[in-house]
Amino acid sequence: MSLIPAAPTLGSLFVQSWQIYRAHLFPLLGLTLVLLIPALMLSLSGVDQGESVVFFLLMRLLEAGATLGLLSLLFTGVFPTGKILRRLGSRAVLRPLHVGILQYLLTILGFYGLMAPTPLNVVLVTLWLSSFVFLTIAQPVCVIEELRGLPALVRSFQLTRNRLKRAFSVVVVAMILQLLLFIVLLQLFLPEINFSALLQTDPMAADGEDLVKLLGSAETQAALRWTQYLTALIFYPYASILTVLLYFDLARDEAACSQDRLQALAVHHFEIPAEYFKDPEKEAEETTDKVTIREIGTEDKQ
């Protein structure tokens, strides 16, 4: 039993992620919306610094939630948003939260690296940029392999290093898609900004000064905020599904991805009765009977 084809191409990962995203759109949007609310409340309250930290960590928890959701989909065909939120609201959240904090510290390291003297800044920025690829599957590793903190990051590094071209391609294409969506949404909020001209504008020229004033206005900041959150609501569920599928692709032959292992995790997280897995043929027959009865009942009413 597998979530992805036997030998997926790069395109197949994006296509299957889109198929899962489209089929379970409302549960995914519901999960994302609930997780975004705390960060949005901080942003509206003017706590900008704290908001960025909370936003980052909650989006890492979204990746953990998407991993749990696909685990349920694999065996039950249901994306249980309510059960996922209950799991993320319990002590089970500590493991992915720990991993998320370490990922955030690496992000901070990159920002401070920009201000460090050469060659230290080159080293720090390289580590920061590399983390986008090497640590992209840290949350699925944390959930599926039940690793906490640094071991989860090391494991993510090992898996992505072994198939670096695949991981790099997925991350870059996903970033480009996210940037395009952000630009489209921002254009809806700020139609007066010409993005093609923006790239050619000299900040020291008169037009550049007007542009700086526009970007610094309260209206523009509000537009940027809402664009950020709309992009997160629309794109991050898809990106999270893509991240989980990338993990399954990279760890396909690992013992952690065996059917028995994944089944045990599904039972542990969602309390699926063990009897559910004992006789799949019987389950299929019962499902078929129920569908047939429902169809006959519908025909009688007609």
C-alpha angles and dihedrals in degrees: 000000000000139000094218138040120277094255107014122193121219090259093051091061091056093043095049091045088054092049092052091043092051095044093050099029100135097047089048093048090047092052092047094046093052091050093047096053098081092051092045091051090052091048093051088048091056096247093135100163095048091043093059092053094047092045092053094047094046091052088053088052087052088060089051090048091050089052090054090046094054089046088058092043090054093062108019105025090232130112100212105202094173094051091046091053090049090053091048089048093055134069087279087080092068094078098053090038090056091051090047092053091053090049090051092050089055089052091052089048089058093051092050089045089065089064097043121103121262129298092019092059091055091053095046095046091047090053090048095050092044090055090066088066106028096045098037093107096042094113096051088047089051094051102038099037094032095229122156131212120325096008089059091052092048091049091050089051092051094050096046093043091057091057101022096155092057094046093045093049093050093049095047095047091047091051091050092050091049092049092050092050091048092052092048093050093044090051088057091054096039109028090163091072115090104203095192090054090043091067091053098045120111107223089213094056124088092257089048091055091052089050092051090052091049093050091047096050122110091241092056093047090052090049090050091050095051091044090053093051095043089050089050092048094049104033108027095068089054092045090049092053089048091051092052093048089049089054092051089048094051095041097039096124096040122111090236089067097051116126093244092051094048091045091053090051092050091051091047097049101037103026092236108179111254089228088068090075100040101083113019092173091056091049090051091050092050091049091050092050092051092050091048092051091049092050093049091049090052092051092051091054091051 
